[in-house]
């Protein structure tokens, strides 16, 4: 019997490739992405991550204890590696935490994080399905961008290609695979893939913030 993660990924069809090999990702790889676009993306991504982490904690409060502990430890137990690359990128691009805090979300980011919060309120397996495209897709994107011609983009890719990051992805997928896929989980997964595509696109056009 196919694992839930395999079923969900197959259900996304070609959307998955549009996500992990989007124009934004290809430009990271070949080093042609303008620095101001990457800077815009990093600020929006920082705001996304803060909301995503809150959604993870909310969803985990409804989960079986063993599963909640496994996922929360994987995601939050070793923050140093993520903080290291975060600091490097912010320093290189002159981004301050104050700037992140004072910058609003764009419409795509706002909608995507509300989508995650909705599924966090709905149930644990539904949330895992909604969250998986972000974590899983970035491991593939990271492996690709880790060979970028641009050293800054290569450093970004190295983090998402790292054993540390991939251990987080494995923990999430192993817990997700404890469940049978429902139509609600399938919708959550596929729509999150769509949101990931839109997130890249919103960065390329530097979508105006809404608040």
Secondary structure, DSSP 4 states (H G I P E B T S, - for coil): ---HHHHHHHHHTTHHHHHHT-HHHHHHHHT-S-HHHHHHHHHHHHHHHHHHHHHHHHHHTTS-HHHHHHHHHHHHTTTHHHHHHHHHHHHHTT--HHHHHHSPPBHHHHHHHHHHHHHHHH-HHHHHHHHHHHHHHHHHHHHHHTT-SSHHHHHHHHHHHSHHHHHHHHHHHHHHTTS---HHHHHHHHHHHHHHHHHHHHHHTTPPB--
